[in-house]
């Protein structure tokens, strides 16, 4: 089966025509604007330049045709054509696990670091989630990042390496300063509700209280319970005064608030569990406990495909080379 990985790139095809129609016309060839040179011996000039040189230069029509073909093959290459050789179902044992990670500004706190190795809460979270994702053989994973706003960063996938790479690019405060726990649960419900029953898990990791959700977290948890989505909540960080680096790198002591009762209620409503992670070792133990859950059979379709983008790209390069070596290029680009 012949497919395009990026078929929407075909929208680029009419771009040269649109540019030609809407750009102002080139009037440099008008007789009113061309400079005039008075020369009394024009007959001598005509005799000196008589010949068939100009006739050997192809017409402008061929120049336009070659340019058009060049553009068409370039667009075809960025549409990434591929040949799907075969597809086959594969049965695996695992879960559909959505990871929701808090990246609000408070995740920049240094309370989980040591004197030898200063780390923010988010740094520690990235390390543990990366280790957890690498152990999820046969599981589909997804990633939601949330702060003041929540958004789906990685849809459900078996590519754990790609997911952890996207997580490692996240930074505290990237999604705003406050925390939208309810919105993160709502996005997870949308992504997990059509997955096989009894395989739907949400691991929600946060260090704060809900302060900016458009959906109340308890209401979002009840909706998740209706779709049989279990939520495991993890409260990360220590209580009391904690060290926080300001924009200049100066360490100040601040107090962060975690709504632990809310996290317990969310887990209880959905049949999950709540954990309090106050250090790196506790976080790892929590993920080890989740690893011990009973898996179910998941079926996925595997596709074997061959990328073909290099072929239209090669034709485009060949057309460009022909264009550069022909008199057409010198005539219509340099005017000689």
C-alpha positions as CSV (number, residue, x, y, z in Angstrom):
1,X,0.0,0.0,0.0
2,X,1.4,3.4,-1.0
3,X,0.9,6.1,1.6
4,X,2.1,9.6,2.4
5,X,3.3,10.3,6.0
6,X,2.7,14.1,5.6
7,X,-0.1,14.4,3.0
8,X,-1.0,17.9,4.2
9,X,2.3,19.2,2.7
10,X,0.5,19.0,-0.7
11,X,-0.9,22.4,0.2
12,X,2.5,23.8,-0.9
13,X,1.9,22.8,-4.5
14,X,0.0,26.0,-5.6
15,X,2.4,28.3,-3.6
16,X,4.4,29.4,-6.7
17,X,1.3,30.2,-8.7
18,X,-0.2,32.2,-5.8
19,X,3.1,34.1,-5.4
20,X,3.0,34.9,-9.1
21,X,-0.6,36.1,-9.1
22,X,-0.3,38.3,-6.0
23,X,3.2,39.8,-6.3
24,X,3.4,43.1,-8.2
25,X,4.2,42.8,-11.9
26,X,7.8,43.4,-13.0
27,X,7.8,46.5,-15.1
28,X,11.5,46.8,-15.7
29,X,10.9,45.5,-19.3
30,X,8.7,48.4,-20.2
31,X,9.9,50.7,-22.9
32,X,9.1,53.7,-20.7
33,X,11.5,52.7,-18.1
34,X,14.4,51.4,-20.2
35,X,17.4,53.7,-20.6
36,X,18.0,54.8,-24.2
37,X,21.4,55.0,-25.8
38,X,21.8,57.1,-29.0
39,X,24.3,55.5,-31.4
40,X,24.6,56.6,-35.0
41,X,25.9,53.4,-36.5
42,X,23.2,50.9,-35.6
43,X,23.7,49.1,-38.9
44,X,27.2,48.2,-37.8
45,X,25.9,46.7,-34.5
46,X,23.3,44.7,-36.4
47,X,26.0,43.3,-38.7
48,X,28.3,42.5,-35.7
49,X,25.6,40.5,-33.8
50,X,23.9,38.7,-36.6
51,X,23.8,35.0,-36.1
52,X,21.6,32.3,-34.6
53,X,22.9,32.4,-31.0
54,X,19.6,33.6,-29.6
55,X,17.6,31.0,-31.5
56,X,19.6,28.2,-29.8
57,X,18.3,29.3,-26.4
58,X,15.1,27.4,-25.5
59,X,11.9,29.4,-25.1
60,X,10.7,30.6,-21.7
61,X,8.0,27.9,-21.9
62,X,10.6,25.2,-21.2
63,X,12.1,27.2,-18.4
64,X,8.6,27.3,-16.6
65,X,8.0,23.6,-17.3
66,X,11.3,22.6,-15.7
67,X,10.8,24.9,-12.7
68,X,7.3,23.5,-12.2
69,X,8.5,19.9,-12.3
70,X,11.3,20.8,-9.9
71,X,8.8,22.2,-7.4
72,X,6.4,19.3,-7.8
73,X,9.1,16.7,-7.0
74,X,10.3,18.8,-4.0
75,X,6.8,18.8,-2.6
76,X,6.4,15.1,-3.2
77,X,9.6,14.4,-1.2
78,X,8.5,16.5,1.8
79,X,5.1,14.6,1.7
80,X,7.3,11.6,2.7
81,X,5.9,8.8,0.5
82,X,6.3,5.3,1.8
83,X,5.4,1.8,0.7
84,X,3.7,-0.3,3.4
85,X,4.9,-3.8,2.6
86,X,2.8,-5.6,5.2
87,X,0.8,-5.2,8.4
88,X,0.1,-7.8,11.1
89,X,-1.4,-7.9,14.6
90,X,0.8,-8.5,17.6
91,X,-0.5,-9.5,21.0
92,X,1.3,-8.1,24.0
93,X,0.6,-8.1,27.8
94,X,0.6,-4.6,29.2
95,X,-1.4,-1.5,30.1
96,X,-2.4,1.8,28.6
97,X,-0.6,4.2,31.0
98,X,-0.9,7.9,30.8
99,X,1.7,9.9,32.7
100,X,0.6,13.3,33.9
101,X,3.6,15.4,35.1
102,X,3.4,18.7,36.9
103,X,5.8,21.3,35.4
104,X,4.5,24.3,37.3
105,X,7.1,26.8,38.6
106,X,7.2,25.1,42.1
107,X,8.8,22.0,40.4
108,X,12.0,24.1,40.4
109,X,12.3,23.5,44.2
110,X,15.6,21.8,45.3
111,X,14.3,19.8,48.3
112,X,15.0,16.4,46.7
113,X,18.7,17.3,45.9
114,X,21.8,16.5,47.9
115,X,24.8,18.6,48.7
116,X,26.9,16.8,46.1
117,X,24.2,16.8,43.4
118,X,21.7,19.6,43.4
119,X,18.5,18.7,41.5
120,X,15.1,20.2,41.2
121,X,11.9,18.2,41.8
122,X,11.4,18.0,38.0
123,X,15.0,16.7,37.5
124,X,14.3,13.9,39.9
125,X,10.9,13.2,38.3
126,X,12.5,13.0,34.9
127,X,15.1,10.4,36.0
128,X,12.5,8.2,37.7
129,X,9.9,8.5,34.9
130,X,12.6,7.6,32.4
131,X,13.6,4.5,34.3
132,X,10.0,3.6,34.7
133,X,9.2,4.0,31.0
134,X,12.2,1.8,30.0
135,X,10.7,-1.0,32.1
136,X,7.3,-0.8,30.5
137,X,7.7,-3.7,28.0
138,X,4.5,-4.1,26.1
139,X,2.8,-1.1,27.6
140,X,1.5,1.9,25.7
141,X,2.5,5.1,27.3
142,X,1.3,8.7,26.9
143,X,2.5,12.0,28.4
144,X,0.5,15.0,29.7
145,X,2.3,18.1,30.9
146,X,0.4,20.6,33.1
147,X,0.9,23.8,34.9
148,X,-1.5,26.6,34.6
149,X,-2.5,24.9,31.4
150,X,-2.6,21.2,30.6
151,X,-1.8,19.7,27.2
152,X,-1.1,16.3,25.6
153,X,2.6,16.2,24.9
154,X,2.8,12.6,23.6
155,X,-0.2,10.5,22.5
156,X,-0.4,6.8,23.4
157,X,2.6,5.0,21.9
158,X,5.0,2.1,22.4
159,X,7.9,4.4,21.8
160,X,9.1,4.9,25.4
161,X,12.4,6.5,24.2
162,X,10.5,9.2,22.3
163,X,8.3,9.9,25.3
164,X,11.2,10.3,27.7
165,X,13.0,12.6,25.2
166,X,9.9,14.9,25.1
167,X,9.7,14.9,28.9
168,X,13.4,15.8,29.3
169,X,12.8,18.9,27.1
170,X,10.3,20.2,29.6
171,X,11.2,23.0,32.1
172,X,9.5,24.3,35.2
173,X,7.1,27.1,34.4
174,X,6.8,26.2,30.8
175,X,3.1,25.7,31.1
176,X,2.5,28.5,33.5
177,X,3.1,29.1,37.2
178,X,-0.1,27.6,38.8
179,X,-1.4,24.0,38.7
180,X,-4.4,22.6,36.7
181,X,-4.9,19.0,38.1
182,X,-8.5,18.7,36.9
183,X,-7.6,19.7,33.4
184,X,-4.8,17.1,33.2
185,X,-7.3,14.4,34.4
186,X,-9.8,15.5,31.8
187,X,-7.3,15.2,28.9
188,X,-6.3,11.7,30.2
189,X,-9.9,10.6,30.2
190,X,-10.3,11.8,26.6
191,X,-7.2,9.8,25.5
192,X,-7.9,6.6,27.6
193,X,-11.7,6.2,27.3
194,X,-11.5,4.2,24.1
195,X,-8.7,1.9,25.2
196,X,-9.4,-1.7,26.2
197,X,-11.2,-2.1,29.5
198,X,-9.2,-2.8,32.6
199,X,-6.0,-1.5,31.0
200,X,-6.5,2.2,31.6
201,X,-4.2,3.8,34.1
202,X,-3.3,7.4,34.9
203,X,-0.2,8.2,37.0
204,X,-0.6,11.8,38.2
205,X,2.5,13.4,39.7
206,X,2.3,16.8,41.3
207,X,3.7,18.9,44.1
208,X,0.9,21.3,44.7
209,X,-2.8,22.1,44.9
210,X,-5.3,22.6,42.1
211,X,-5.4,26.4,41.5
212,X,-6.3,26.9,37.8
213,X,-8.4,24.1,36.5
214,X,-11.5,24.7,34.4
215,X,-12.8,21.2,35.5
216,X,-12.9,20.6,39.3
217,X,-10.5,17.7,40.0
218,X,-13.1,15.7,41.9
219,X,-15.6,16.0,39.1
220,X,-12.9,14.9,36.6
221,X,-12.1,11.9,38.9
222,X,-15.7,10.8,38.9
223,X,-15.7,11.0,35.1
224,X,-12.6,8.9,35.0
225,X,-14.3,6.4,37.3
226,X,-17.2,6.1,34.9
227,X,-14.7,5.0,32.2
228,X,-13.0,2.6,34.6
229,X,-9.7,4.6,34.6
230,X,-7.6,4.0,37.7
231,X,-5.6,7.0,38.9
232,X,-2.5,6.7,40.9
233,X,-1.6,10.0,42.4
234,X,1.9,10.9,43.6
235,X,2.6,13.9,45.7
236,X,6.2,14.9,45.3
237,X,8.3,17.0,47.7
238,X,8.7,17.7,51.4
239,X,6.6,19.8,53.7
240,X,7.6,23.0,55.3
241,X,10.2,25.5,54.1
242,X,12.1,24.3,51.0
243,X,15.0,25.8,49.0
244,X,14.0,27.6,45.8
245,X,16.4,29.3,43.3
246,X,15.2,32.6,42.0
247,X,15.8,34.0,38.5
248,X,19.3,35.1,39.5
249,X,20.3,31.7,41.0
250,X,20.0,32.9,44.6
251,X,18.6,30.3,47.0
252,X,15.7,31.4,49.1
253,X,13.4,29.5,51.5
254,X,9.8,29.3,50.5
255,X,6.8,27.2,51.6
256,X,4.9,25.1,49.1
257,X,1.4,23.8,49.7
258,X,0.4,20.3,48.6
259,X,-3.3,19.3,48.8
260,X,-2.7,15.8,49.9
261,X,-6.3,15.1,50.8
262,X,-7.4,16.0,47.2
263,X,-4.9,13.5,45.8
264,X,-6.1,10.8,48.2
265,X,-9.7,11.5,47.2
266,X,-8.9,11.3,43.5
267,X,-7.1,7.9,43.9
268,X,-9.9,6.6,46.1
269,X,-12.7,7.5,43.7
270,X,-11.1,5.7,40.8
271,X,-9.8,2.7,42.7
272,X,-6.2,3.7,42.5
273,X,-3.7,4.5,45.2
274,X,-2.0,7.6,46.6
275,X,1.7,7.9,47.4
276,X,3.7,10.6,49.0
277,X,7.2,10.8,47.6
278,X,9.5,12.7,49.8
279,X,12.8,11.5,48.3
280,X,14.2,9.8,45.2
281,X,14.1,6.3,46.7
282,X,10.4,6.6,47.5
283,X,9.6,7.6,44.0
284,X,11.4,4.6,42.6
285,X,9.5,2.3,45.1
286,X,6.2,3.8,43.9
287,X,6.9,2.9,40.3
288,X,8.1,-0.5,41.3
289,X,4.7,-1.1,43.0
290,X,2.9,-0.1,39.8
291,X,5.1,-2.5,37.9
292,X,3.7,-5.4,39.9
293,X,0.2,-4.8,38.7
294,X,-1.4,-7.6,36.7
295,X,-1.3,-7.0,33.0
296,X,-3.9,-7.8,30.4
297,X,-3.6,-8.8,26.7
298,X,-3.3,-5.8,24.3
299,X,-3.4,-6.2,20.5
300,X,-1.7,-3.7,18.2
301,X,-1.0,-3.5,14.5
302,X,2.6,-3.5,13.4
303,X,3.5,-2.0,10.0
304,X,6.6,-2.6,7.9
305,X,7.2,0.2,5.5
306,X,9.9,1.5,3.1
307,X,10.5,5.2,2.9
308,X,10.5,6.5,-0.7
309,X,11.2,10.2,-0.2
310,X,14.7,10.0,-1.6
311,X,13.4,9.2,-5.2
312,X,11.4,12.4,-5.8
313,X,14.2,14.3,-4.0
314,X,16.8,12.8,-6.4
315,X,14.7,13.8,-9.4
316,X,14.4,17.3,-8.1
317,X,18.1,17.6,-7.6
318,X,18.7,16.3,-11.2
319,X,16.3,18.9,-12.6
320,X,18.0,21.7,-10.6
321,X,21.4,20.6,-12.0
322,X,20.0,20.6,-15.6
323,X,18.5,24.0,-15.0
324,X,21.8,25.5,-13.7
325,X,23.8,24.1,-16.6
326,X,21.4,25.3,-19.3
327,X,21.3,28.7,-21.1
328,X,17.8,29.1,-19.7
329,X,19.2,29.7,-16.2
330,X,21.6,32.4,-17.4
331,X,19.0,34.0,-19.6
332,X,16.1,34.3,-17.2
333,X,18.1,34.7,-13.9
334,X,21.0,36.8,-14.9
335,X,19.5,38.3,-18.1
336,X,22.5,37.2,-20.3
